[in-house]
Structure formats: structure tokens, C-alpha cells
Amino acid sequence: MNKEILLRRLSIIKLLFRSGLEQSQQSDSISFLSILSFHDSIEMFLKLACEYKQIKSEKFSFIEYWDHLPHLTLKESMRNLNARRVNLKHKGLVPAVIEVEASKINTIDFFEQNSKSTFGIEFSEISLLNLIKFEKTRNSLKLSQEEINTNNFKESIKNSLIAFDELLKDYKENKIGIWKKNLFNFPDEIRMSRSINSRKNENKDNRLDDILKMINNKFTHLEKTLEIISLGFDFRKYSKFKLINSSFYKTSTGEYIFYGSEKEEIHFNYKNSNFCLDFVLECSLKLQEFDYENPNIIRF
């Protein structure tokens, strides 16, 4: 099997596994759904393992994979996971919280113990970044990951911020119509007409100018909020992402210039670096769920 195809399919398996992790961290009333994601991710792994080793597996039951792949570990733990899945999906029996936690731990152990022995790749080395189709975003996130690996957390977070900015730009630019606008472009600043501005100068009254500045500041915040929500991003995660990151501006040559107080240095750590990278990854995959171009634009 081509290595590139193998890595991509392993990335999809890891994405499903991570979806299960997120579900397991939610409230007790819905965290049990993670068992379905954990089971599906392992079953995809088993099917891929058989394909990789050229073993026909069309009629295997879940546990029968261990008979044909004898190097696999945790057979009894996986038998229990499968039983929980059957009870939940086919009998409507909701597992206890302790069973959800056991399923999570068993699934983590399964991937960590069997990925290397099956595919020659550590599970921790499988990157989800290869699933991102936005090239600039993908490249910036790879730089962010490299900086995490060398404990350069400040640069990692900066690269994640660049990746997010490039993501928004790339996604919106192919939806621009002939008037250079799309539905993701919200109102610009409110400006005074020249006649009003002239009269203001004559009267030397700056109160109107101050009011407009205040209104525009409010519009700027509202515009960004609407943009984040309209794109389907988690606004609570976005608010944390913004709190962690430094402010920046982009020059006419495309260079990113960062600035901020020294107090922000406390935010530059391993946990926050991974959060920023994961947030941009999540947003990238969210946009890929439904992407499109303006159908009225003719391209030659």
C-alpha cells in the first residue's frame, strides 16, 4: 500500500478517535456516545490492518480479527468494548460513567500498543494536518507542530494564528462576486460624507467624530463575532484562542508583525500551544465539510 494513502487513512482513524475523546469529556448525559466512536475507530484500524497485510476480512466479526492478526493486544478489553457498544446501539442500555472511562483508556492503550507493530508507525506520530486541503494553513500548522516539538511555544502559537488568518482568507476569497463582496463580508466602517465633514471642521466640534469611532469599535467586534459564528466555529474556543494569542497586523508585503505586552508570555506553554493548533485544525476540517465557489464566476 502506498505510504501516502496509508498515512491519510490512519489520519482519518485518528480523527474519529479524537472525536470520541471529545465526546467522552462532555456531560454524563451524552458522554457515553464516545463508545460508538471508539469502537468505530478501532474497527477501521482492524480493517486497514487486514488490507495492509493482504488478509481478506469481509466476513470477520469484531473479535475474529485477533485470530487473523495474532500480534494484536488487548483482545479481552476490546471484547468488553464491543459488548458495551452492542448493549448501547442495539439494546438501548446506557453504560455507566466508569465504563465510558474504561473504554477511553482501553482505546488509547490499543492504538499506542498496536500501531507500531502493525504499520511501523507510532500512533503519536500520525498527523491530522495532512487532512487539511488549505495549503497555507496546513504549512503554517506544520511549522507550529515543529515548534511544539522543540518547546518553542511562543513561535508555535504565532504560527497557529497565521494559519487561522490564512484559513479565513483562503476560504472566503473564492466566494467573492463581481462586486468584490460575499455574504461573509460584513459592514465596513461608518464614515461621514464630505459635506458633513466640512461643516464639522468649520464648527470645530469633535463630538460627532468621537461617536463614530465608538460605533465603529462596536461594529468591529460584532463583525468578527458574526463571522466566527456564520462559519460554524465554536465561539467559546475562539474566545480562548484570541486570549492566548498576541495582537498582530499584516504588512502590504504579506509579513505578519506581532506585538503585545510581556504579560502575554505566561500564555506561551505546551498546553496552550496544542490548544491553538487543535483549534485551527478543527476549524479547517469544519470548513471542508461544505466548501464551494461562486457559481456565477466563469473561470478560464
HUCORLIN-V730315 format. One record per residue. N is the residue number from 1. PSI is psi in degrees with one decimal (NA if undefined). OMEGA is omega in degrees with one decimal (none if undefined). D_CENTER is the distance of its C-alpha to the mean C-alpha in Angstrom with 1 decimal. Layout:
# HUCORLIN-V730315
n & psi & omega & d_center
N & PSI & OMEGA & D_CENTER
N & PSI & OMEGA & D_CENTER
This chain:
# HUCORLIN-V730315
n & psi & omega & d_center
1 & 135.6 & 177.9 & 27.7
2 & 133.7 & -175.8 & 26.0
3 & -37.5 & -180.0 & 23.8
4 & -41.7 & 178.0 & 21.1
5 & -41.3 & 179.3 & 21.1
6 & -47.3 & -178.9 & 21.2
7 & -37.4 & 179.5 & 18.1
8 & -41.9 & -179.9 & 16.1
9 & -36.0 & 174.6 & 17.4
10 & -33.9 & 177.8 & 16.8
11 & -39.8 & 178.4 & 13.1
12 & -40.4 & 177.0 & 13.1
13 & -43.6 & 179.9 & 15.1
14 & -34.9 & 177.5 & 12.8
15 & -43.0 & 178.2 & 9.8
16 & -40.3 & 176.9 & 12.5
17 & -43.2 & 179.7 & 13.7
18 & -31.1 & 174.0 & 10.6
19 & -39.9 & 176.1 & 10.7
20 & -39.4 & 177.9 & 14.3
21 & -44.1 & 179.4 & 13.7
22 & -41.2 & 178.7 & 11.9
23 & -37.0 & -177.6 & 14.7
24 & -19.7 & -178.8 & 17.3
25 & -0.9 & 179.2 & 16.5
26 & -175.6 & -176.6 & 17.3
27 & 158.3 & -177.3 & 21.0
28 & -24.5 & -176.2 & 23.7
29 & -19.4 & -179.3 & 24.3
30 & -6.3 & -176.8 & 21.2
31 & -23.7 & -178.8 & 19.9
32 & -19.7 & 178.2 & 22.3
33 & -18.7 & 178.6 & 20.1
34 & -27.1 & 180.0 & 18.1
35 & -37.8 & 178.5 & 21.2
36 & -42.0 & 179.5 & 20.7
37 & -41.4 & 178.6 & 17.3
38 & -45.7 & -178.5 & 18.7
39 & -44.4 & -179.3 & 21.8
40 & -40.0 & -179.3 & 20.1
41 & -39.6 & 178.7 & 18.0
42 & -40.4 & 178.9 & 21.3
43 & -38.8 & 175.7 & 23.3
44 & -39.2 & 177.5 & 21.1
45 & -44.6 & -178.3 & 21.7
46 & -42.4 & 178.7 & 25.4
47 & -40.4 & 178.2 & 25.8
48 & -38.2 & 178.9 & 24.2
49 & -42.9 & 178.3 & 26.5
50 & -42.5 & 178.6 & 29.5
51 & -41.9 & -179.6 & 28.6
52 & -37.7 & -178.6 & 28.1
53 & 9.5 & 176.3 & 31.5
54 & 49.5 & 176.6 & 33.1
55 & 125.9 & 179.2 & 33.9
56 & 128.9 & -171.8 & 34.4
57 & 19.9 & -174.2 & 32.5
58 & -35.7 & -172.4 & 32.8
59 & 14.4 & -179.8 & 34.9
60 & 137.2 & 166.3 & 33.6
61 & 171.4 & -174.8 & 32.9
62 & -47.4 & -175.9 & 30.1
63 & -23.9 & -179.3 & 32.4
64 & -19.3 & 177.8 & 34.4
65 & -33.1 & -178.4 & 31.7
66 & -25.4 & 177.3 & 33.0
67 & -31.7 & -177.4 & 36.5
68 & -13.7 & 175.7 & 35.4
69 & 72.9 & -171.0 & 33.0
70 & -14.3 & 179.9 & 35.2
71 & -14.9 & -177.8 & 33.1
72 & 144.9 & 179.5 & 30.4
73 & 177.1 & 173.0 & 30.5
74 & 37.9 & -178.4 & 30.0
75 & -46.0 & -176.8 & 31.8
76 & -35.4 & 176.8 & 33.1
77 & -38.8 & 179.2 & 29.8
78 & -28.8 & 175.2 & 28.3
79 & -40.7 & 177.5 & 31.3
80 & -40.7 & 177.6 & 30.7
81 & -42.8 & 179.6 & 27.1
82 & -38.0 & 179.1 & 28.4
83 & -39.7 & 177.7 & 31.1
84 & -39.8 & 179.9 & 28.7
85 & -43.5 & 179.1 & 26.7
86 & -44.5 & -179.9 & 30.0
87 & -38.6 & -178.2 & 31.3
88 & -50.3 & -171.9 & 28.2
89 & -36.9 & -172.8 & 27.8
90 & -16.7 & -178.8 & 31.4
91 & -8.7 & 178.7 & 33.4
92 & 22.1 & -179.5 & 31.3
93 & 113.3 & -177.7 & 31.7
94 & 126.2 & -179.1 & 29.0
95 & 157.1 & 177.0 & 28.5
96 & 162.4 & -179.7 & 29.2
97 & -39.8 & -179.2 & 26.6
98 & -30.4 & 177.9 & 28.0
99 & -36.2 & 176.1 & 27.5
100 & -44.3 & 179.7 & 23.7
101 & -41.0 & 178.7 & 23.6
102 & -39.3 & 179.1 & 25.7
103 & -41.8 & 178.9 & 23.6
104 & -48.6 & -178.7 & 20.5
105 & -43.2 & 179.7 & 22.7
106 & -38.3 & -179.8 & 24.3
107 & -42.3 & 176.2 & 21.2
108 & -46.9 & -179.9 & 19.9
109 & -40.2 & -178.9 & 23.5
110 & -50.6 & -177.8 & 23.8
111 & -39.7 & -179.0 & 20.9
112 & -32.8 & -177.5 & 22.0
113 & -26.5 & -169.7 & 25.6
114 & -14.5 & -178.7 & 25.5
115 & -47.9 & -178.6 & 22.9
116 & -44.8 & -176.8 & 25.2
117 & -23.4 & -177.8 & 28.4
118 & -45.6 & -173.7 & 27.2
119 & -3.6 & -178.8 & 25.3
120 & 20.4 & -177.7 & 26.2
121 & 128.2 & 174.7 & 22.6
122 & 139.5 & -178.5 & 21.4
123 & -34.6 & -179.9 & 18.4
124 & -20.3 & -178.0 & 16.9
125 & -7.5 & 179.2 & 17.3
126 & 119.8 & -175.2 & 15.2
127 & 135.5 & 175.4 & 12.2
128 & -9.1 & -176.1 & 9.2
129 & -25.6 & 179.7 & 9.3
130 & -13.8 & 179.0 & 12.2
131 & -12.0 & -177.7 & 10.5
132 & 127.6 & -178.5 & 9.4
133 & -16.0 & 179.5 & 12.5
134 & 108.3 & -167.9 & 12.5
135 & -48.5 & -177.3 & 14.8
136 & -40.2 & 177.8 & 15.0
137 & -45.1 & 179.9 & 11.3
138 & -44.7 & -178.6 & 11.2
139 & -40.5 & 179.9 & 14.5
140 & -37.3 & 178.6 & 13.6
141 & -32.2 & 175.6 & 10.7
142 & -38.3 & 175.3 & 13.3
143 & -39.1 & 178.4 & 15.7
144 & -42.1 & 178.8 & 13.6
145 & -40.8 & 178.4 & 13.5
146 & -38.9 & 179.4 & 17.3
147 & -35.3 & 175.6 & 18.0
148 & -42.2 & -178.3 & 16.6
149 & -24.5 & 179.2 & 18.9
150 & 13.3 & 178.3 & 21.8
151 & 23.9 & 175.9 & 21.2
152 & 73.8 & -168.7 & 20.9
153 & -33.5 & 179.7 & 18.4
154 & -46.4 & 179.6 & 19.5
155 & -32.9 & 177.8 & 18.9
156 & -46.5 & -179.0 & 15.5
157 & -37.2 & 177.5 & 14.4
158 & -43.0 & -179.8 & 16.3
159 & -32.7 & 175.8 & 14.5
160 & -38.1 & 178.3 & 11.1
161 & -40.9 & 176.1 & 12.9
162 & -42.4 & -179.7 & 14.4
163 & -40.3 & -179.7 & 11.3
164 & -41.7 & 179.4 & 10.2
165 & -42.0 & 178.8 & 13.9
166 & -33.9 & 179.1 & 14.2
167 & -48.5 & 179.7 & 11.3
168 & -41.3 & -179.1 & 13.3
169 & -47.8 & -177.3 & 16.5
170 & -40.3 & -176.7 & 15.8
171 & -37.6 & -174.1 & 14.7
172 & -24.8 & -170.2 & 17.7
173 & -26.0 & 179.1 & 20.3
174 & 11.6 & 176.5 & 21.1
175 & 15.3 & -179.8 & 21.7
176 & 131.4 & 179.6 & 24.5
177 & -169.6 & -175.7 & 27.9
178 & -19.3 & 178.7 & 31.3
179 & 18.6 & 176.5 & 31.5
180 & 32.6 & 179.5 & 28.3
181 & 152.8 & 170.0 & 26.6
182 & 177.2 & -174.7 & 24.0
183 & -12.3 & 177.4 & 23.0
184 & -1.9 & 175.0 & 20.1
185 & 112.0 & -178.5 & 22.8
186 & 172.2 & -171.4 & 24.2
187 & 140.2 & 175.4 & 27.7
188 & -173.9 & 179.2 & 28.8
189 & 150.7 & 172.7 & 31.0
190 & 126.3 & -178.1 & 34.3
191 & 150.5 & 176.0 & 37.2
192 & 145.4 & 175.0 & 40.9
193 & 162.0 & -178.4 & 43.2
194 & -36.9 & -178.7 & 45.6
195 & -42.5 & 178.9 & 48.5
196 & -39.9 & -179.6 & 47.0
197 & -37.7 & 179.3 & 45.9
198 & -44.1 & 179.4 & 49.5
199 & -35.4 & 178.5 & 51.0
200 & -42.4 & 179.0 & 48.7
201 & -36.3 & 179.5 & 49.9
202 & -39.5 & -177.6 & 53.5
203 & -12.0 & 179.9 & 53.1
204 & 42.5 & -179.4 & 51.2
205 & 115.0 & -175.6 & 49.0
206 & 3.9 & -176.7 & 45.4
207 & -41.0 & 179.3 & 44.5
208 & -39.6 & 178.9 & 43.0
209 & -40.4 & 178.6 & 40.9
210 & -39.5 & 179.2 & 39.6
211 & -43.5 & 179.8 & 38.7
212 & -37.9 & 177.8 & 36.8
213 & -41.9 & 179.3 & 34.8
214 & -43.7 & 178.9 & 33.9
215 & -43.2 & -178.8 & 33.0
216 & -35.7 & 176.6 & 30.8
217 & -40.9 & 177.5 & 29.0
218 & -40.7 & 179.7 & 28.2
219 & -38.2 & -179.3 & 27.2
220 & -45.6 & 178.6 & 24.7
221 & -43.8 & -179.7 & 22.9
222 & -39.8 & -179.9 & 23.2
223 & -46.7 & -178.9 & 22.0
224 & -38.3 & 178.3 & 18.6
225 & -45.9 & 179.2 & 18.2
226 & -39.0 & -179.4 & 19.1
227 & -47.8 & -178.3 & 16.8
228 & -45.8 & -179.1 & 13.6
229 & -41.8 & -177.8 & 15.0
230 & -26.6 & 179.0 & 16.2
231 & -3.8 & 175.8 & 12.9
232 & 15.6 & -179.5 & 11.7
233 & 157.7 & 175.3 & 9.3
234 & 109.6 & -174.2 & 10.1
235 & -31.4 & 179.3 & 13.0
236 & -40.9 & 176.7 & 13.7
237 & -37.5 & 178.3 & 10.5
238 & -40.0 & -179.6 & 11.2
239 & -38.2 & 176.3 & 14.7
240 & -41.1 & 177.9 & 14.0
241 & -43.4 & -179.6 & 12.0
242 & -36.8 & 179.3 & 15.1
243 & -34.9 & -179.7 & 17.5
244 & -38.3 & -170.4 & 16.4
245 & 154.3 & 173.5 & 16.5
246 & 162.9 & 173.0 & 19.8
247 & 158.3 & -179.6 & 21.2
248 & 165.0 & 167.6 & 21.7
249 & 157.0 & -176.1 & 23.4
250 & 126.8 & -178.3 & 23.3
251 & 170.8 & 179.4 & 26.8
252 & -20.0 & 179.2 & 28.5
253 & 2.8 & 178.3 & 28.0
254 & 8.6 & -179.9 & 24.2
255 & 139.1 & 179.0 & 24.3
256 & 124.8 & 178.9 & 22.0
257 & 121.0 & -177.7 & 24.3
258 & 148.2 & 176.3 & 23.0
259 & 158.7 & -178.8 & 25.2
260 & 168.9 & -177.8 & 25.4
261 & 163.7 & 179.4 & 27.6
262 & -21.0 & 179.2 & 28.1
263 & -25.9 & -177.8 & 27.0
264 & -13.7 & -179.0 & 23.4
265 & -29.2 & -178.1 & 24.0
266 & -19.6 & -179.6 & 23.5
267 & -13.8 & -173.8 & 19.8
268 & 89.4 & 179.5 & 19.4
269 & 176.1 & -175.4 & 19.0
270 & -45.1 & -177.1 & 17.1
271 & -47.7 & -178.3 & 15.4
272 & -33.3 & 177.5 & 14.1
273 & -44.2 & 178.4 & 13.2
274 & -36.4 & 178.0 & 10.9
275 & -45.9 & -178.6 & 9.5
276 & -44.0 & 178.9 & 9.0
277 & -46.3 & -178.5 & 7.5
278 & -36.5 & -179.9 & 4.9
279 & -45.9 & -179.5 & 4.5
280 & -37.9 & 175.7 & 4.7
281 & -47.0 & 179.4 & 2.8
282 & -43.6 & 179.2 & 1.2
283 & -39.1 & 179.9 & 4.5
284 & -47.0 & -179.7 & 5.7
285 & -32.7 & 176.5 & 5.9
286 & -44.5 & -179.6 & 7.2
287 & -30.2 & 179.8 & 9.6
288 & -16.4 & 178.2 & 10.7
289 & -33.9 & 178.4 & 11.9
290 & 100.7 & 178.2 & 14.6
291 & 154.2 & -177.4 & 15.6
292 & 166.9 & 173.4 & 19.2
293 & 159.9 & 177.8 & 21.9
294 & 116.4 & -176.5 & 24.8
295 & -12.2 & -178.2 & 27.4
296 & -5.2 & -180.0 & 30.3
297 & 122.7 & 178.7 & 29.6
298 & 121.8 & -179.8 & 31.8
299 & 137.1 & -178.6 & 30.5
300 & NA & none & 33.2
